[in-house]
Amino acid sequence: MSGGFREAVVDLDAVSANVARLREIVGTPHVLAVVKANAYGHGAVECARAALAGGADWLGVADIPEGLQLREAGIDAPVLAWLHDPDEDFAAAVAAGIDVGISSAAQLEAAAAAGTVETPAFVQLKLETGLSRNGVPASEWEAVVARAHELEQSGTLVVRGLFSHLSNASPDDDRAAIAVFRRGVDQAEAAGLRPSLRHIAASAAALTLPESRFDLVRFGLAIYGLSPFGPESAAELGLRPAMTLRGRVAAVRRVAAGTGVSYDYTYRTATETTLVLVPLGYAEGIPRHASGRGPVSIHGRRYRVSGRVAMDQFVVDVGDAEVAVGDEVVLFGDPATGVPTADDWAEAADTINWEIVTRVGGRVRRSYRGGTA
Ligand SMILES: *Cc1c(COP(=O)(O)O)cnc(C)c1O
């Protein structure tokens, strides 16, 4: 099978350049590149290396198995993991030198139990500041930081960082959360902790709220060249989308006016026309919600999905354009090349660009350009 049949081409030089650009914008001592969920669908190991090459000095993942995957690939940069199985045994993380994000008193004890004086557990304590996800509740924070200090004295645990996460509900909501975080930092210091990393900002706040930057910012979406504020903002910030999703026309059919297209015939041809078959479907993460709307580019011209997106494929009515079996169809990529964006697909499917790239999977083959991977 030819590589281009269903292919996500990831430009690793774009990832490196985006990280370098973001570092320059925020000017923080540290930048953490978030490579969870297979680097938002871009390939975790390859993107981790590219982000480090661009100047990130930390990597972030949701769970420990994702961090271990980076270690198994030989990546020895600092890694933080923050979402754990309730029964997680932190021994593997400690042995691999992965920092454990702590969201409860029980997790703190489990991490300390996994550490030894020779190989202490490095932890970062997460304070819940409004998002209502994980993190130690403010009401338990003083007890947790006091206990963390005690465990530090015993030598099996080191509190390297304090962190939280923002809602992006509004600048005022984020400022309120930052105020809660600052109080938490003060309480931790009063308890005797001396963490070197304080962090709360992901892409959106890091780019818009300078007071959210502290010692480190956690960039996910933006390192892949997408902006929380749309494609114009990405271009203005000097970011370049790293992923191009494309396929090859699998069939071409000339049909009469009034021909029904795909399941349920939600689309019927208005005139005699040419239909092309694109071999990507919802199994590949193409949202069925984008049926009749998702944009594609063929020979530099823009068309829309005609009718339903099916599991393996969708159809595009290209009118009288000359399209042949094997021709390239681009679903999204860098708008500077004239193709649709992940943001266009997000709009078509009533979702966000984060989801569009992250859900790319199924039988899509990833190939890489640039980088040293
Ligand atoms: C996913 C995640 C990020 C990255 O968010 P972006 O909006 O993609 O930059 C940062 N921090 C935490 C805790 C996350 O879960």
The ligand as an ORCA input file, in Angstrom:
! r2SCAN-3c Opt
* xyz 0 1
  C      -3.118     19.260     28.148
  C      -2.546     20.083     29.232
  C      -1.732     21.195     28.932
  C      -1.530     21.729     27.530
  O      -2.648     22.486     27.134
  P      -2.681     23.302     25.751
  O      -3.910     24.098     25.844
  O      -2.765     22.268     24.671
  O      -1.443     24.092     25.684
  C      -1.119     21.831     29.978
  N      -1.300     21.439     31.252
  C      -2.103     20.404     31.577
  C      -2.274     20.039     33.008
  C      -2.769     19.703     30.578
  O      -3.589     18.693     30.923
*
